[in-house]
Amino acid sequence: MWSATAGNPFFVGQVLSVGERAGPTEAVQAVVERHLAAVDHETTELLRAGAVAGRRFRLRDAATLAGVSPRAIVPAVEAGLVDPGDDDEHRFHHDLIRDVILAGMTAVEREDLHWAIAGLPDLAPRDAADHAVAGATTVGRRMEAARIAVAGGEEALRLLLYTEAVHRFDDALALLEDRPDPSTMARAHIGRSRARYLAGDAPGSYADAAQAVRLSRPQSASLFADSVLALAGTPEDLNIGEYRAEGDCREALDRLPEHDRTRRARLLAVAAIHRWDHAGGRAAVGREFSEALELSRAAGDAATEAFVLRARQRAWFEAAALDERLAAADRLVGIGAETGDDAIRCWGHRWRVIHGFEALAPGQHEALDRFGELADALGDVFHLWGHRLRCAGLALAEGRSEDARRMAGDAEAHARRLGSSLPVAASAQLDRGRRWLWGDPEALVDMHPTGHAAEAHPEGDGGAPGAHASALLVLSGGAPPTGGPAADAAVVPADAALETLNAFELDGLALRAAAGGDRELASTLVAVLEPLAHQWSAVLPGLTALTPLASSLGLALETLGRDDEALLAHREAVASAEAAGAWPAAVHALAHLGRVEGRVNDPEAATTASRAADLADDLGSSAVEMIGAWTLPGRPA
């Protein structure tokens, strides 16, 4: 109300009588027009240009557009129509004055002034985009306005205004509906892809990026490279399921000139990490990461160096020595500080937290605090999810179960905003499973009755809400819940309840049974897993999920002393992992197989140990150490 009327009692009454959106009343219009009539023609023209520019306008720009001297503003100030501001900025005394001026102009006059304002040389891209879209009345203007709108969207992205950026890229694409311009449309799709991803819409993001790849393939090499990079995903959240980027990366690299070091470095990193996820092998991709880092440093591009480091961090997560990963995380923090880029600093602190937890390093509270502050400031849903998930883990380790439960709930909420099944699963299933394995059975009692368990066994489908939670409690000897749907589910037979668990939780149960010599739990596991593993093996022999199932079955059979059958299960796990290219899983499976072969004096034991060592050596030193422990005789620790 103050903005519209500046507190003038008459204007307040007029606005209240019709509502602000109805525009100025006839009485208001008559009053303002009397004031406007008191100023000369040059002042009126200047005010018209200023009104189109906005409630606040730069005097020199308005004077240039009107073709008059800046001194023409003096009568308007004296009449109380305009208030002078700082430097060159002036503003209308209240919105109703501007509304009356605009109402007195024709649509063509307003559109032409909008277009002229959009062309001012020092106008911010977002402001230029607003005026260009408003003034785009011809085909030629619409094509140029689309390019200006893309620039406005890119500025909104830099300012972390993700929703605004999406709308600006929408404007650009709408302007080109009648006369498509593939290059500009591809840029708009690339920008909207990034904005949607940062706003938590991963599926929409990849749909936009796929359009960009299609549109840009016949266009310039740089535009095609940018589209491929958008569709490949970020270094930490690859678009693996829908897209194999390596082929397009190679095509883009072949087309790009050698001097475009920045794009070449990013493409090499993306190709390497996609190859890693599909085929594994640290040695195979290590050279490409090294070349990508050299290119980024030769280009003097710290942001690209950070991109490559983040990609390498992901590939090295299970393979590189811990000190290498921590050093790379620290370098990311340093690059972020040098460039003033909080997004890079946030990634560095995120990886420092992840690897610090693995090393049980001190100072986790401080690292988490820095990570959380940056995630909150950026508003990045992916980072917020990761921060809350790790806060839950630290709180649980310190015995703060209420804080852990609250943080895990926050993590799940952020994961659902991401729209990606992986983070939701990590928050809703794996986190609860890990908390349970860490000794917090209550983590499963409070499962929401309409959550994962209810979805797995809908009403009328033979299951009951809460069966998933009760299964872990009953099978592990924990006390069942005392009331509610989960309590009813506690009476479900152990083997039926076991079928509600995911592969990670089954693996945890099998390890617990083997380490503790729990023959009863092992028997239950075998009863459920044996037919399931055989069924999956017959239908989908290369399925990645078969590896943990077969390994779990092998561990359970070992616990029961059925080593010959355990050998078959572990060999099935190895074959499945190798067929799927899941090399870290193959290391695990080979370790289990080598241990059993050694115990029964199988002649293949030495060969298996050699295969395990060779693959572990390729994956990294930390894996070698694990192999050394796992191939010892006896039960797994």
Secondary structure, DSSP 8 states (H G I E B T S, - for coil): -HHHHTT-HHHHHHHHHH-GGG---HHHHHHHHHHHHTS-HHHHHHHHHHHHH-SEEEHHHHHHHHTS-GGGGHHHHHTTSEEE-STTEEEESSHHHHHHHHHTS-HHHHHHHHHHHHT-TT--HHHHHHHHHHH--SHHHHHHHHHHHHHHHHHHHHTT-HHHHHHHHHHHHHHTSSS--HHHHHHHHHHHHHHHHHTT-HHHHHHHHHHHHHHHTTS-HHHHHHHHHHHHB-SSSB-TTT---HHHHHHHHHHS-TT-HHHHHHHHHHHHHHHHHHH--HHHHHHHHHHHHHHHHHTT-HHHHHHHHHHHHHHTTTTS-HHHHHHHHHHHHHHHHHHT-HHHHHHHHHHHHHHHHHTT-S-HHHHHHHHHHHHHHHT-HHHHHHHHHHHHHHHHHTT-HHHHHHHHHHHHHHHHHHT-HHHHHIIIIIHHHHHHHTT-THHHHT--TTSHHHHHS-TTTT--TTHHHHHHHHHTT----SSSHHHHHTTS-HHHHHTTS-HHHHHHHHHHHHHHT-HHHHHHHHHHHHHHHHHHHHH-TT-TTHHHHHHHHHHHHHHTT-HHHHHHHHHHHHHHHHHHT-HHHHHHHHHHHHHHHHHTT-TTHHHHHHHHHHHHHHH-HHHHHHHHHHTSSSS--
